[in-house]
């Protein structure tokens, strides 16, 4: 069985508007973007901690939490995963250092 981030995005979309009181997704969306962004930040920190602890299973679990919460925030801000994937694809056409320098230059202008 194959499961993708697009599958997860679809599940989040369904649960976000379900009104189901037992759904963490619905509860998180109902709590607002500030709470969802805070939770995303917490998961990012926990992912970093797990990676530094060299805890492979912990890192796996925290990475899953991080991806889930990122997709919830993207959903709440109406940014489809496909847009993120397109941006990643665009960036693969140049070196990461060149891409980062170009972003820095565009912010200065």
C-alpha positions in Angstrom: 0.0 0.0 0.0 1.3 3.4 -0.9 0.6 6.5 1.2 1.7 10.0 0.1 1.8 13.5 1.5 -1.0 14.2 -1.0 -3.1 11.5 0.7 -2.4 13.2 4.0 -3.3 16.6 2.6 -6.7 15.2 1.4 -7.4 13.6 4.9 -6.5 17.0 6.6 -8.9 18.8 4.2 -11.7 16.4 5.0 -11.2 16.4 8.8 -10.6 20.2 9.0 -14.2 21.0 8.1 -15.8 17.9 9.7 -16.7 19.5 13.0 -15.8 16.2 14.6 -15.1 16.9 18.2 -12.8 13.8 18.4 -10.6 15.0 15.5 -7.3 16.6 16.4 -7.2 18.1 13.0 -10.6 19.8 13.3 -9.8 21.0 16.8 -6.4 22.4 15.7 -8.0 24.2 12.7 -10.8 25.6 15.0 -8.1 26.9 17.4 -6.8 29.2 14.7 -3.6 29.8 12.8 -1.6 31.1 15.9 -2.2 27.8 17.7 -1.5 25.7 14.6 1.7 27.7 13.9 2.8 27.3 17.6 2.3 23.6 17.4 4.3 23.4 14.1 7.1 25.2 15.9 7.0 22.8 18.8 7.2 19.8 16.4 10.1 21.4 14.6 12.0 21.7 17.8 11.2 18.2 18.9 12.4 17.0 15.5 15.7 18.8 16.0 16.1 17.3 19.5 15.4 13.8 18.2 17.9 14.2 15.4 20.6 15.3 17.9 19.8 12.5 20.2 20.5 10.0 17.4 17.2 8.5 18.1 16.1 7.0 14.8 12.6 5.9 15.8 12.1 9.2 17.7 13.2 11.2 14.7 10.9 9.2 12.5 7.9 9.9 14.8 8.7 13.6 15.2 9.2 14.0 11.5 5.8 12.5 10.9 4.3 15.0 13.5 6.2 17.8 11.8 4.9 17.0 8.3 1.4 16.6 9.6 1.4 20.0 11.4 3.1 21.7 8.4 0.3 20.4 6.1 -2.3 21.6 8.6 -0.8 25.1 8.5 -0.5 25.0 4.7 -4.2 24.1 4.6 -5.2 26.9 6.9 -3.3 29.4 4.8 -4.7 28.0 1.5 -1.3 26.9 0.2 -1.7 23.5 -1.6 1.0 21.0 -1.3 1.3 20.9 -5.1 2.5 24.6 -4.9 5.2 23.6 -2.4 6.2 20.7 -4.7 6.3 23.0 -7.7 8.6 25.4 -5.8 10.9 22.5 -4.8 11.0 21.4 -8.4 11.9 24.9 -9.6 14.7 25.1 -7.1 16.3 21.8 -8.3 17.2 23.5 -11.6 20.1 25.4 -9.9 22.5 24.8 -7.1 21.2 25.3 -3.6 23.8 28.0 -2.9 22.8 29.9 -6.0 19.1 29.6 -5.2 19.6 30.9 -1.7 21.8 33.8 -2.8 19.1 34.8 -5.4 16.4 34.8 -2.6 18.6 36.9 -0.4 19.2 39.4 -3.3 15.5 39.7 -4.0 14.7 40.5 -0.4 17.2 43.3 -0.4 15.6 45.0 -3.4 
